[in-house]
Amino acid sequence: ECCVSADCAGIVVVLKTLPGLADAAGAALDAMRLPDMLGCISGNDAVAIVARGEQEAERLCYDLRQYCK
């Protein structure tokens, strides 16, 4: 519910969130234990997700876009 957009470049996916909700989104992603994700770093309104490869990043980005408003 807090996701605004998702985009990727190389092996990094950036998930934009509403202000102050990136920590919650990052914790939710960590709890999901996604096989394509190595880890993530949360800020105030964005989460940087490191994928295992470029194809995995594109797949993660596509999947995360389904949750964006």
N, C-alpha and C positions, 0 to 999 in steps of 0.2 A: 504493500500500500504506500510505501514511502519512496519508491523508485520513480525517477523522472525520465531518465534516458540511459542508454548503454552504448558504448562504442569501443572499438578495439584498434590497436596498432601493434603489429608484431605479436608478441606473446603477452601483452598487457591489455586487460579489459578495464575500462573506467566506467563505473556505475555511479551516475549522479543521483542524489537523493534530495529530499526536502531538507532545509537547514536543520542541523542538530540531530539528524537521524542516521547518519552514515555508520556510527558505532553499532547501532541495532542491526542494520543491514549486514554489516561485516560479521557480527556474531551469528546471525542467522545463516550466512553463507558457510562459516566455519562449522556450524552444527550439522549442515547438510552433507558434509564430507564428500564433496563432488570429486569424482575421479580425475577430471580434467584440470582441477585447480591445485596449484602448489601451496598457495596462501594468499592472504590479502592484508592490506593496510588501510585503515579507515581514518578519514579526516572529519571535518564538520559536515560537509555536504557531498562527499565523494568517497568511493571505495576503489582502490587500485588492486586489481586481482591479477596475479601472475599465473599464467596457464603453462601447461607442460610443453606446448608447441603452438605454432600459428593456427593449425587446423582446430586444435582444442580451444584456442582463444575465440575463433570465429563461431564455433559451436556454443560456447558459453555466452557469448554476446547475443547470439540469436535467441537462446533460451531465456536470458535475462530480460530481453526486450518484451517478452510476453507478459512480464510483471509490471512494466512501466505504464504510467497513465498516459 
